[in-house]
Amino acid sequence: MLSKNQAKTLRALHRKKARREQQQFLVEGEKVVAELLASNWSVQALYATPTFTAQYAGLIQQSGVSITECSAAELTSVSTLVSNDAALAVVNCPAVADNNSPSADKWVLALDDINDPGNLGSLLRIADWYGIRRIVCSPQTTELYNPKVIAASKGSFLRVQVDYQPLDAFFDALPANTAVLGAYLDGESIHAFRPQQRGGILLLGSEAHGISSALAARVTQRITIPAFGAAESLNVAVAAAVLCDNLRRIES
């Protein structure tokens, strides 16, 4: 059963200020909490229904996490989800990795002020699908630990490293020959594009503003997705999926 203090603490983590101060965030729902317990992430506390605890008893024991059993109604009352009949975990934010330069032959997504949490979560999932293990975000990009980002990522936040830094500084630290592909409405068709090397940076801007003029000079190749209809643009996550798919196809 949830105490009033526990409920207050969990509801506080709905807010960015509390997440920053406590360096903790929420993970909600059966599948993603089960994935979390099987990972090496640091889980501070688990709140779960008897059904969840019975089904995942081995994982819970293996993780060594402190657990509070509660009803689905109690979970839902402190959850950011419309309903939660399984589990909610409080997770410690991991230390920021010191890893400025990407590995050779690897793709990295660079995000220039992506403000929508659902888009960032989808971008994490897309990166995970295509084996891209790192996303570098501008400081103005929406917060990784926003519950909507975590929910939209469907567990991919566990496998994709995300860090925030001024993108100018990130590009300054790259080796001189690193390819930086910029996604634009004009540019070379991704269908015809043939990279000169494996790996590089795929830079994506917001749907509303695109890549900022300050970063345009960093782009070594403008690429685009050819349109066959009258839509003005694509959602940034949809565009990223198409571009990543083509890049992987080209390299295979």
Helices and strands as residue ranges (DSSP letters): H 4-12, H 16-22, E 24-28, H 30-38, E 43-48, H 50-55, H 57-63, E 67-69, H 72-78, E 87-92, E 107-112, H 117-129, E 134-137, H 147-153, G 156-158, E 161-164, H 167-172, E 180-189, E 200-205, H 213-216, E 221-224, H 236-251
